[in-house]
């Protein structure tokens, strides 16, 4: 399969199965678009007849170049990944999300977690539950040495003393089990202070800082229980955390809705504030909600991704460091075969634990009893459900099989698929269209900077 497109003055061809990317001149681009995988040594007469605007000699020269790439397996390559999908099955758990707080001091309008309590009442995880969760992970991680633990909510800083106790307990078990823990925390920033900033920068390998962008955008949907905004309070705290973080990972995570279809301005605002690792995610909700994105918004969103791509190219050419999560793409090696086929490991290598000790495939499934996989009280997990998630991949999802972006998207988010289509194997077209556009922009950025 070949995907060709024009963007920002570049003529780009992606050979889907090999991952090879070709930056072409216009004639070679036009010739390629008239070919299929059944190529022969000589240029077809139909191609010459269809491209009268070029000389026959130039057409044949372009064809020879394409044919050479074809012979080298860099165009119209065969899909050699499907056999790997058949090998997939349940695997040891390597990462865990701890919903340390089913409570929050914000009431974000678009919150998937029912403003922090996941629809089951406000509560905090105890240290005893946290210890059980660590023990469960250690016992179910097999021979994996590196383990990931995400502190999530709600707002984790509302239960920060327990966070610290759990970190200490996990560290105390590393030598005994020959494990290495890597911790991440996601915060809305309201409770950040000098003490917990110092601790986070010492113990957390990554920190996710929630901020939707410009003040007027952030405070429109990210507000406290009394409806007051949070921007003025959290931005200085984020800046202090980042300034003292050194070379450890972080990223500022925003969202965009119909209220800020000019979201490139919000990403630019992140840069103006001194943040260089960023993301801005589309909020996909019921289309009847006033600010929900719909397919009618796609042309405008595509324009904005292109504007953002051009902005990032300009920054990079000036030597300024800046990363936008969705435009970070590896065209040299990329992820392993399994990662290409099943990007999300939820319900298999990744699980989420609640304050009630319930086990779910990930934080976005929490509260849906249909996806409760077990409870820490007995340490057992639903292996049938684990098997279903382990085998969810681009070949088990009909709409993914023939999508040119499938090896970059890896089938999308299982939770979103279920939320909108009641089936983890059925992606939502809106999110698929957004992903395809982001991949096109990411490849174009590579072309512009190469």
MOWO-V689290 format. One record per residue. N is the residue number from 1. RES is the residue in three letters. PHI is phi in degrees with one decimal (999 if undefined). D_CENTER is the distance of its C-alpha to the mean C-alpha in Angstrom with 1 decimal. Layout:
<<N;RES;PHI;D_CENTER> <N;RES;PHI;D_CENTER>>
//
This chain:
<<1;UNK;999;24.3> <2;UNK;-118.4;24.1> <3;UNK;-119.3;22.0> <4;UNK;-117.5;23.8> <5;UNK;-161.2;23.3> <6;UNK;-112.2;24.8> <7;UNK;-156.7;23.0> <8;UNK;56.0;24.5> <9;UNK;87.2;27.6> <10;UNK;-104.0;26.0> <11;UNK;-105.2;26.7> <12;UNK;-119.1;23.8> <13;UNK;-129.0;23.8> <14;UNK;-110.6;21.1> <15;UNK;-85.9;22.6> <16;UNK;-59.8;20.0> <17;UNK;-81.0;21.2> <18;UNK;-88.8;22.2> <19;UNK;83.0;19.3> <20;UNK;-69.6;22.2> <21;UNK;-115.6;21.8> <22;UNK;-122.5;25.2> <23;UNK;-98.9;26.2> <24;UNK;-110.9;29.4> <25;UNK;-85.1;32.4> <26;UNK;-63.8;33.2> <27;UNK;-67.6;35.8> <28;UNK;-64.8;33.7> <29;UNK;-61.1;30.9> <30;UNK;-67.0;33.4> <31;UNK;-64.8;35.0> <32;UNK;-58.3;31.8> <33;UNK;-69.4;31.0> <34;UNK;-103.0;34.3> <35;UNK;-108.5;33.8> <36;UNK;-134.1;32.4> <37;UNK;-70.5;32.0> <38;UNK;-92.7;35.7> <39;UNK;-86.8;36.8> <40;UNK;-119.9;40.3> <41;UNK;-67.2;41.9> <42;UNK;-100.2;43.4> <43;UNK;-65.1;41.8> <44;UNK;-61.9;42.4> <45;UNK;-61.4;45.1> <46;UNK;-61.7;43.0> <47;UNK;-68.5;40.4> <48;UNK;-61.8;43.3> <49;UNK;-66.3;44.8> <50;UNK;-80.1;41.6> <51;UNK;-119.7;41.1> <52;UNK;-63.9;44.5> <53;UNK;-72.0;43.2> <54;UNK;-113.2;42.9> <55;UNK;-74.5;45.7> <56;UNK;-60.3;46.0> <57;UNK;-62.9;46.0> <58;UNK;-68.2;42.7> <59;UNK;-63.3;41.1> <60;UNK;-65.5;42.4> <61;UNK;-64.6;41.1> <62;UNK;-63.2;37.6> <63;UNK;-62.9;37.8> <64;UNK;-60.5;39.0> <65;UNK;-63.9;36.0> <66;UNK;-64.1;33.7> <67;UNK;-64.1;35.8> <68;UNK;-62.8;35.6> <69;UNK;-65.1;31.8> <70;UNK;-61.5;32.2> <71;UNK;-65.7;34.6> <72;UNK;-83.1;32.3> <73;UNK;78.8;29.6> <74;UNK;-107.6;27.3> <75;UNK;-143.6;27.8> <76;UNK;56.6;27.9> <77;UNK;-70.4;27.0> <78;UNK;-81.6;26.9> <79;UNK;-80.8;24.1> <80;UNK;-102.2;24.6> <81;UNK;-91.6;21.5> <82;UNK;-57.3;22.8> <83;UNK;-57.8;25.1> <84;UNK;-66.3;22.3> <85;UNK;-63.0;20.9> <86;UNK;-69.4;24.4> <87;UNK;-85.4;24.3> <88;UNK;-71.6;21.3> <89;UNK;-168.4;22.4> <90;UNK;-56.7;22.1> <91;UNK;-133.8;21.3> <92;UNK;-58.1;21.9> <93;UNK;-78.5;19.6> <94;UNK;-116.5;17.9> <95;UNK;-146.0;15.7> <96;UNK;-144.6;16.6> <97;UNK;-102.8;15.7> <98;UNK;-102.2;18.9> <99;UNK;-76.8;19.4> <100;UNK;-66.9;22.0> <101;UNK;-142.8;23.0> <102;UNK;-92.3;23.2> <103;UNK;-161.2;24.5> <104;UNK;-153.0;23.5> <105;UNK;-97.4;25.5> <106;UNK;-117.6;23.6> <107;UNK;-132.2;23.7> <108;UNK;-57.4;20.7> <109;UNK;-61.6;21.5> <110;UNK;-96.7;18.2> <111;UNK;-58.5;17.5> <112;UNK;-72.7;16.3> <113;UNK;-98.1;18.4> <114;UNK;54.5;21.7> <115;UNK;59.1;22.0> <116;UNK;113.9;21.4> <117;UNK;-102.7;23.7> <118;UNK;56.6;21.7> <119;UNK;77.3;24.9> <120;UNK;-128.8;27.0> <121;UNK;91.8;28.6> <122;UNK;-82.5;27.9> <123;UNK;-159.4;28.2> <124;UNK;-117.4;27.3> <125;UNK;-73.2;26.7> <126;UNK;-86.2;29.8> <127;UNK;-63.4;30.0> <128;UNK;-60.2;31.6> <129;UNK;-66.4;28.6> <130;UNK;-59.8;26.4> <131;UNK;-61.0;28.8> <132;UNK;-60.1;28.7> <133;UNK;-64.8;24.9> <134;UNK;-62.0;25.2> <135;UNK;-60.1;28.1> <136;UNK;-60.8;26.2> <137;UNK;-64.7;23.3> <138;UNK;-60.9;26.0> <139;UNK;-76.7;28.0> <140;UNK;-113.4;25.2> <141;UNK;-96.6;23.4> <142;UNK;57.8;26.0> <143;UNK;-91.6;26.4> <144;UNK;-62.7;23.0> <145;UNK;-88.2;23.8> <146;UNK;-93.7;20.5> <147;UNK;-120.2;19.2> <148;UNK;-109.4;16.3> <149;UNK;-134.7;17.1> <150;UNK;-105.3;15.2> <151;UNK;-92.8;17.5> <152;UNK;-136.0;16.4> <153;UNK;-151.5;18.4> <154;UNK;42.1;19.8> <155;UNK;-117.8;20.7> <156;UNK;-59.5;21.1> <157;UNK;-68.7;23.7> <158;UNK;-71.7;26.0> <159;UNK;-135.7;26.4> <160;UNK;-71.2;26.2> <161;UNK;-61.7;29.3> <162;UNK;-70.3;28.0> <163;UNK;-53.7;24.8> <164;UNK;-65.1;27.2> <165;UNK;-64.0;29.3> <166;UNK;-67.0;26.5> <167;UNK;-59.6;25.4> <168;UNK;-60.9;29.1> <169;UNK;-65.1;29.6> <170;UNK;-61.2;26.7> <171;UNK;-60.9;28.0> <172;UNK;-67.6;31.5> <173;UNK;-100.8;30.4> <174;UNK;-61.0;28.7> <175;UNK;-66.9;31.9> <176;UNK;-58.2;33.3> <177;UNK;-102.9;30.4> <178;UNK;55.1;29.4> <179;UNK;-123.7;25.9> <180;UNK;-129.9;23.8> <181;UNK;-90.9;21.6> <182;UNK;-121.8;18.6> <183;UNK;-104.5;18.0> <184;UNK;-131.5;15.4> <185;UNK;-134.5;16.3> <186;UNK;-112.8;14.8> <187;UNK;-139.5;17.7> <188;UNK;-90.3;19.0> <189;UNK;87.9;21.6> <190;UNK;-60.3;24.8> <191;UNK;-98.2;26.2> <192;UNK;-63.4;25.5> <193;UNK;-147.8;28.7> <194;UNK;-57.0;30.1> <195;UNK;-68.2;30.4> <196;UNK;-76.1;26.9> <197;UNK;-62.7;25.4> <198;UNK;-61.3;27.5> <199;UNK;-66.9;26.5> <200;UNK;-59.0;22.7> <201;UNK;-69.7;23.2> <202;UNK;-84.9;25.2> <203;UNK;-103.0;23.4> <204;UNK;-93.5;19.7> <205;UNK;-67.3;17.8> <206;UNK;-143.3;14.9> <207;UNK;-139.1;15.2> <208;UNK;-106.5;12.9> <209;UNK;-109.2;15.3> <210;UNK;-83.6;15.0> <211;UNK;-158.7;16.8> <212;UNK;-85.1;16.6> <213;UNK;133.5;18.6> <214;UNK;-57.3;22.3> <215;UNK;-52.9;24.7> <216;UNK;-66.3;25.7> <217;UNK;-79.1;22.2> <218;UNK;-57.7;21.0> <219;UNK;-77.3;24.3> <220;UNK;-70.8;24.4> <221;UNK;-124.7;22.0> <222;UNK;-109.3;21.4> <223;UNK;-138.2;24.9> <224;UNK;-74.7;27.0> <225;UNK;-60.3;29.1> <226;UNK;-88.9;31.9> <227;UNK;75.9;29.7> <228;UNK;-82.5;29.9> <229;UNK;-74.3;27.0> <230;UNK;-119.8;25.3> <231;UNK;-54.2;24.5> <232;UNK;-62.1;27.8> <233;UNK;-79.6;27.5> <234;UNK;-89.0;24.0> <235;UNK;-59.1;23.7> <236;UNK;-60.6;26.5> <237;UNK;-68.7;25.2> <238;UNK;-61.1;21.8> <239;UNK;-61.9;23.8> <240;UNK;-65.9;26.0> <241;UNK;-59.4;23.3> <242;UNK;-67.1;21.6> <243;UNK;-62.4;25.1> <244;UNK;-103.0;26.1> <245;UNK;-84.6;23.0> <246;UNK;71.1;24.0> <247;UNK;-98.3;21.7> <248;UNK;-75.9;19.4> <249;UNK;-71.6;15.7> <250;UNK;-160.3;14.5> <251;UNK;-153.9;12.4> <252;UNK;-89.9;13.5> <253;UNK;-111.0;11.1> <254;UNK;-111.0;12.8> <255;UNK;-136.6;12.9> <256;UNK;-132.3;14.9> <257;UNK;-130.9;17.3> <258;UNK;-63.5;20.5> <259;UNK;-72.1;22.1> <260;UNK;-135.3;20.2> <261;UNK;-67.2;19.6> <262;UNK;-92.5;20.6> <263;UNK;-63.6;17.4> <264;UNK;-59.1;17.9> <265;UNK;-66.3;20.7> <266;UNK;-71.9;18.6> <267;UNK;-65.8;16.5> <268;UNK;-59.8;20.0> <269;UNK;-63.7;21.2> <270;UNK;-55.8;18.7> <271;UNK;-62.9;20.2> <272;UNK;-60.9;23.7> <273;UNK;-80.2;23.2> <274;UNK;99.0;22.5> <275;UNK;-94.8;18.8> <276;UNK;-113.2;17.3> <277;UNK;-115.8;13.8> <278;UNK;-137.2;12.0> <279;UNK;-154.6;9.2> <280;UNK;-141.0;10.3> <281;UNK;-104.9;8.8> <282;UNK;-72.2;11.2> <283;UNK;-91.5;13.2> <284;UNK;-108.4;14.2> <285;UNK;-127.5;17.4> <286;UNK;-53.0;20.8> <287;UNK;-65.2;22.1> <288;UNK;-80.5;25.3> <289;UNK;-74.8;23.9> <290;UNK;-51.6;25.1> <291;UNK;-101.7;22.0> <292;UNK;-70.3;19.6> <293;UNK;-76.0;18.1> <294;UNK;-131.9;19.9> <295;UNK;-64.5;20.2> <296;UNK;-65.0;23.1> <297;UNK;-84.3;20.8> <298;UNK;-57.1;19.0> <299;UNK;-56.2;21.6> <300;UNK;-68.7;21.4> <301;UNK;-65.4;17.6> <302;UNK;-59.6;17.9> <303;UNK;-59.1;20.6> <304;UNK;-70.4;18.6> <305;UNK;-61.2;15.7> <306;UNK;-66.3;18.7> <307;UNK;-60.8;20.4> <308;UNK;-65.4;17.5> <309;UNK;-61.1;17.4> <310;UNK;-65.4;21.1> <311;UNK;-63.0;21.0> <312;UNK;-67.4;18.7> <313;UNK;-59.2;21.1> <314;UNK;-62.0;23.9> <315;UNK;-60.9;22.7> <316;UNK;-63.6;22.1> <317;UNK;-67.4;25.5> <318;UNK;-86.7;27.1> <319;UNK;79.8;25.7> <320;UNK;-92.0;23.6> <321;UNK;-69.7;20.5> <322;UNK;-167.2;17.3> <323;UNK;-127.1;13.6> <324;UNK;-116.1;11.1> <325;UNK;-48.0;7.5> <326;UNK;-74.8;7.0> <327;UNK;-103.7;10.4> <328;UNK;-87.3;10.3> <329;UNK;-142.2;11.4> <330;UNK;-103.5;14.1> <331;UNK;-96.2;16.9> <332;UNK;-89.7;19.4> <333;UNK;-126.6;18.3> <334;UNK;72.1;14.7> <335;UNK;-71.8;13.4> <336;UNK;-66.1;16.3> <337;UNK;-57.0;17.4> <338;UNK;-62.7;16.2> <339;UNK;-64.9;12.5> <340;UNK;-65.8;13.0> <341;UNK;-89.5;14.5> <342;UNK;-142.7;12.5> <343;UNK;-63.6;9.0> <344;UNK;-93.7;9.0> <345;UNK;-103.8;12.1> <346;UNK;-60.2;12.9> <347;UNK;76.2;16.6> <348;UNK;-130.8;17.5> <349;UNK;-90.3;16.4> <350;UNK;-134.4;14.8> <351;UNK;-139.5;16.7> <352;UNK;-123.5;17.3> <353;UNK;-115.9;20.8> <354;UNK;-99.8;22.5> <355;UNK;-59.3;25.6> <356;UNK;-86.3;27.6> <357;UNK;72.4;26.6> <358;UNK;-77.6;24.9> <359;UNK;-110.0;22.2> <360;UNK;-126.9;19.4> <361;UNK;-61.2;16.5> <362;UNK;-163.8;14.0> <363;UNK;-63.1;14.4> <364;UNK;-80.7;13.8> <365;UNK;-93.7;16.7> <366;UNK;-57.9;19.0> <367;UNK;99.4;22.2> <368;UNK;-91.8;22.3> <369;UNK;-60.6;25.2> <370;UNK;-64.1;24.5> <371;UNK;-116.7;21.7> <372;UNK;-73.7;23.5> <373;UNK;-93.7;23.6> <374;UNK;158.3;26.3> <375;UNK;-147.3;27.6> <376;UNK;-66.6;28.3> <377;UNK;-59.0;31.9> <378;UNK;-117.5;32.5> <379;UNK;70.4;29.4> <380;UNK;-93.5;29.1> <381;UNK;-131.4;26.1> <382;UNK;-69.9;26.2> <383;UNK;-70.2;26.0> <384;UNK;-65.1;26.2> <385;UNK;-67.7;23.0> <386;UNK;-59.7;21.4> <387;UNK;-65.2;22.7> <388;UNK;-59.1;21.3> <389;UNK;-67.7;17.7> <390;UNK;-65.8;18.4> <391;UNK;-100.2;19.5> <392;UNK;-78.9;16.8> <393;UNK;-151.0;15.7> <394;UNK;-66.5;15.9> <395;UNK;-92.9;19.7> <396;UNK;-95.0;20.0> <397;UNK;-115.1;18.3> <398;UNK;-54.5;21.0> <399;UNK;-72.9;19.1> <400;UNK;-87.5;16.8> <401;UNK;-55.9;19.8> <402;UNK;-112.9;21.0> <403;UNK;-88.4;17.9> <404;UNK;-65.6;17.8> <405;UNK;-94.6;14.0> <406;UNK;-61.0;13.8> <407;UNK;-80.8;13.4> <408;UNK;-100.4;10.3> <409;UNK;-83.0;8.6> <410;UNK;60.6;10.4> <411;UNK;97.4;11.4> <412;UNK;75.1;8.6> <413;UNK;-87.7;8.5> <414;UNK;-62.4;12.1> <415;UNK;-67.3;12.7> <416;UNK;-63.1;12.3> <417;UNK;-57.4;14.3> <418;UNK;-68.8;16.9> <419;UNK;-57.6;17.1> <420;UNK;-99.6;18.1> <421;UNK;-123.2;19.7> <422;UNK;57.4;20.9> <423;UNK;-158.3;19.7> <424;UNK;-66.4;16.5> <425;UNK;-95.1;17.5> <426;UNK;-120.3;17.7> <427;UNK;-65.8;14.7> <428;UNK;-92.5;15.3> <429;UNK;-58.4;16.5> <430;UNK;-58.6;15.3> <431;UNK;-67.4;11.6> <432;UNK;-64.3;12.5> <433;UNK;-63.9;14.5> <434;UNK;-64.2;12.0> <435;UNK;-64.1;9.7> <436;UNK;-60.9;13.0> <437;UNK;-66.8;14.1> <438;UNK;-63.7;11.2> <439;UNK;-65.5;12.0> <440;UNK;-58.5;15.6> <441;UNK;-65.1;15.4> <442;UNK;-62.2;13.7> <443;UNK;-67.0;16.5> <444;UNK;-62.5;19.0> <445;UNK;-60.3;18.3> <446;UNK;-58.9;18.9> <447;UNK;-63.7;22.1> <448;UNK;-67.9;23.3> <449;UNK;-99.1;23.0> <450;UNK;-75.1;24.3>>
//
